[in-house]
Amino acid sequence: MKTKTLLELVMLSSSIYHLAKDAEVLERINQMSEKGKDNINKVASETILDDDGQPLELMDKIIYKTSQLKEEFEEKIEELVIKFYKKINVAHLDDIKALEEKVENADMAIALLEARLNKLDIKIT
């Protein structure tokens, strides 16, 4: 009987924990939606003029702001890609420099071996 009660208490506490986590998630979603509402209200209350000097309608404002955000997002992505490629390029440059040093060392070794062969040929003939 005690084991059954203990097991029920553990399951109950587990359920309460999951409910609390769900409540935290719901609270977080609620906060994010409030921020979204505030941003939408801010966009709606802004006066944005078109090329003719006329104020834009709400949908046009949303489209305008979306295009601005898209441009900013693309710029950020471009910056990050450039940084990434610079890091990769640096790695490749280091590899290339190491290979060039190996080639130089190999050329020096080949030149030394050729000199030794020439010296041996001179002694033999």
C-alpha positions as CSV (number, residue, x, y, z in Angstrom):
1,M,0.0,0.0,0.0
2,K,2.8,2.4,0.9
3,T,4.6,1.7,-2.4
4,K,1.5,2.4,-4.4
5,T,1.0,5.7,-2.5
6,L,4.7,6.6,-3.0
7,L,4.4,5.8,-6.7
8,E,1.3,7.9,-7.0
9,L,3.0,10.8,-5.3
10,V,6.0,10.6,-7.7
11,M,3.7,10.5,-10.7
12,L,1.7,13.4,-9.3
13,S,4.8,15.5,-8.7
14,S,6.0,14.6,-12.2
15,S,2.7,15.8,-13.6
16,I,2.8,19.0,-11.7
17,Y,6.3,19.6,-12.9
18,H,5.2,19.1,-16.6
19,L,2.3,21.4,-16.0
20,A,4.6,24.1,-14.5
21,K,6.9,23.7,-17.6
22,D,3.9,24.1,-19.9
23,A,2.8,27.2,-17.9
24,E,6.3,28.6,-18.4
25,V,6.2,27.9,-22.2
26,L,2.7,29.5,-22.4
27,E,3.9,32.5,-20.5
28,R,6.9,32.9,-22.8
29,I,4.6,32.6,-25.9
30,N,2.3,35.2,-24.3
31,Q,5.3,37.6,-23.8
32,M,6.4,37.1,-27.4
33,S,2.9,37.7,-28.7
34,E,2.7,40.9,-26.6
35,K,6.0,42.1,-28.1
36,G,4.7,41.3,-31.6
37,K,1.5,43.2,-30.9
38,D,3.5,46.2,-29.7
39,N,5.7,46.1,-32.8
40,I,2.6,45.8,-35.1
41,N,1.0,48.7,-33.3
42,K,4.2,50.7,-33.6
43,V,4.3,50.0,-37.4
44,A,0.6,50.9,-37.7
45,S,1.1,54.2,-35.9
46,E,4.1,55.2,-37.9
47,T,3.6,57.5,-40.8
48,I,5.4,56.2,-43.8
49,L,5.1,58.1,-47.1
50,D,5.2,56.7,-50.5
51,D,7.0,58.2,-53.5
52,D,4.1,60.6,-54.1
53,G,4.2,61.8,-50.5
54,Q,1.0,60.0,-49.6
55,P,0.8,58.0,-46.4
56,L,0.9,54.2,-46.9
57,E,-2.0,51.9,-45.8
58,L,-1.4,49.3,-43.1
59,M,-0.7,46.4,-45.5
60,D,1.7,48.6,-47.5
61,K,3.5,49.5,-44.3
62,I,3.8,45.9,-43.3
63,I,5.1,45.0,-46.8
64,Y,7.6,47.9,-46.6
65,K,8.8,46.9,-43.1
66,T,9.1,43.3,-44.2
67,S,11.3,44.3,-47.2
68,Q,13.4,46.4,-44.8
69,L,13.8,43.4,-42.5
70,K,14.6,41.2,-45.4
71,E,17.4,43.5,-46.6
72,E,18.8,43.8,-43.0
73,F,18.7,40.0,-42.7
74,E,20.5,39.5,-46.0
75,E,23.2,42.0,-45.0
76,K,23.7,40.1,-41.7
77,I,23.9,36.8,-43.5
78,E,26.3,38.3,-46.1
79,E,28.6,39.5,-43.2
80,L,28.5,36.1,-41.5
81,V,29.3,34.3,-44.8
82,I,32.2,36.6,-45.5
83,K,33.6,36.0,-42.0
84,F,33.2,32.3,-42.5
85,Y,34.9,32.3,-45.9
86,K,37.7,34.4,-44.5
87,K,38.3,31.8,-41.8
88,I,38.2,29.0,-44.4
89,N,40.5,30.9,-46.7
90,V,43.0,31.4,-43.9
91,A,43.0,27.7,-43.3
92,H,43.5,27.0,-47.0
93,L,46.3,29.6,-47.2
94,D,48.1,28.0,-44.3
95,D,47.8,24.6,-46.0
96,I,49.1,26.1,-49.2
97,K,52.0,27.7,-47.5
98,A,52.9,24.5,-45.8
99,L,52.8,22.7,-49.1
100,E,55.0,25.3,-50.7
101,E,57.6,24.9,-48.0
102,K,57.5,21.1,-48.6
103,V,58.0,21.7,-52.3
104,E,61.0,24.0,-51.6
105,N,62.5,21.5,-49.3
106,A,62.0,18.7,-51.8
107,D,63.6,20.9,-54.6
108,M,66.6,21.5,-52.3
109,A,66.9,17.8,-51.6
110,I,66.7,17.0,-55.3
111,A,69.3,19.6,-56.2
112,L,71.6,18.2,-53.5
113,L,71.1,14.6,-54.9
114,E,71.7,15.8,-58.4
115,A,74.9,17.5,-57.3
116,R,76.0,14.3,-55.6
117,L,75.2,12.2,-58.7
118,N,77.2,14.7,-60.9
119,K,80.1,14.4,-58.5
120,L,80.0,10.6,-58.7
121,D,79.7,10.7,-62.5
122,I,82.8,12.9,-62.6
123,K,84.8,10.5,-60.4
124,I,83.7,7.5,-62.4
125,T,84.6,9.0,-65.8
